[in-house]
Structures are given as structure tokens and as C-alpha cells.
Amino acid sequence: MQKSRAIVLHRYAYSDSSWIVKALTEECGIVSFIVKGGKRKESPFKGALDPLALSEVVFRQNPNTELQFVKEATLIDWHRNMREDLLTTAKAQVMAEIVLRYAPAGVPLEGEFALLESSFRDAEASPGNKEFFARWLLDTCELWGYHLDISTCSHCGHTIEGSAADFHPETGAFVCKSCLGVETPRAKKETLDGFYALRTGNGDIAHPEFTENALLAYLRNHIGFLREIHSLKFLSETRKLFSGEN
Ligand SMILES: [Zn+2]
């Protein structure tokens, strides 16, 4: 028997009464579970296998089958505060989908687990947390080997004072004011200020969606989003809904 903490990334109906649940486990990477009778009201797993929940699961890992049977699932954190904020939930869903589709299969993913767990914990502790998604994207780039050096100009190699003057999502290059010269930057001021907020860690990120999109574009350039991230559509709809508030 395996016992591991797990974050539920995705769940879909398998039959009238069963679910298939894909979870990021702390010790065994991404595991697909079949949960027979999971849709019934009296299911012993209750909220423990809901998408975005953090739980402890006990299962027998059968290497001969894709789908594992869950023996026990105990809810640790349902992330109630995080779910109460629609925009935060939409971002958390994109994070879960990126891990599900792009993390390497069949290997332990301790780094990915630790990162997702702490990001969800931050969002849970301060709902409406503006930084957590951009911070997670930046840390995920680092984890997957696409390091971004926010504080160094890629042209002259000098440390950039304050916000960079430009950013190129194709290469991940930041450019300082003197190297940009009289040219018009391609990146928006909000994007660059957001990167500076991530660099200083002061949480002062007024319009995170600009920096989030720049990081998504950078990541897309490197890992190639061959398959569409479906939840991005929902996020962009949700952002429109909330754009009046920003
Ligand atoms: Zn420079």
C-alpha cells in the first residue's frame, strides 16, 4: 500500500456513479485513480477527491494498470477561502492543468508538489492574493529549467535598477533603460512593474494579469503548448468579469 499526500488536478465522470481522478501525489508523481461509487452521496471520500483539494490518499500501486484503486482518502485542506474567490479559483485551475499536461509522466514530482502546495496555501491564507499565480509561473519556469533572470540586462549584463525597460517572452530577455535607448518597448509597463514586484517580493503587483500573460507566453515558447490549456479560456472570461474592479 502507498500512502501519500496528493493534490487533485482533474476529475471527470467515468460512469453514472464513478469518477476518474488525476492527482499530483507527493511521492509517486501524477496518479490516475478510479473511484467507484464516488458520485454517490454516501461516498466515504466526501470532498477529499474534489478538484484542487489537498488530501492524504492510500492506494495500491499496480504497475500493470493505468488506473489505481483508492482505498482511503482523507481531506487535509479543501481550500475553502481560495474557492470563494472566482478569479483565484480560475488561476488555480490553470496551474493544475499545466502540471497535469506538462509535468513529466511516470516520475516522482516532489518539486512540483511542493510548489503547488505552497501556492495554494498562500492563496488560502490571503484570498484575492494577487501575486500567487505569477509567482508560481516564475517558480515553475525555474523548476523546469527555463530560468528567468529578472535583475540582469541580457544585453549589457548589468544589474537593472528598478523595473526593466523591456521583456521579450520569446527568449526571456530583460533589457535595461540604456540598452533600450530610444526604442519603444514591446512589453507594457504593467508587465515590467509586475516582474519587479516579483523580484522584490513586496507583493505590490497591481495588474498581475499582464505579468501572468508574459510568463505564460514565455513558458509556451519553451515547452510548446501543443495541446490547448482549456482552463485558460475560463480564466480570460473571469478576468473580463472582474476587469471593472482593477
Ligand atoms: Zn543593458
Boltz pocket constraint, residues with backbone or C-beta under 6 A from the ligand:
constraints:
  - pocket:
      binder: B
      contacts: [[A, 153], [A, 154], [A, 155], [A, 156], [A, 157], [A, 158], [A, 175], [A, 176], [A, 177], [A, 178], [A, 179], [A, 180]]
      max_distance: 6.0
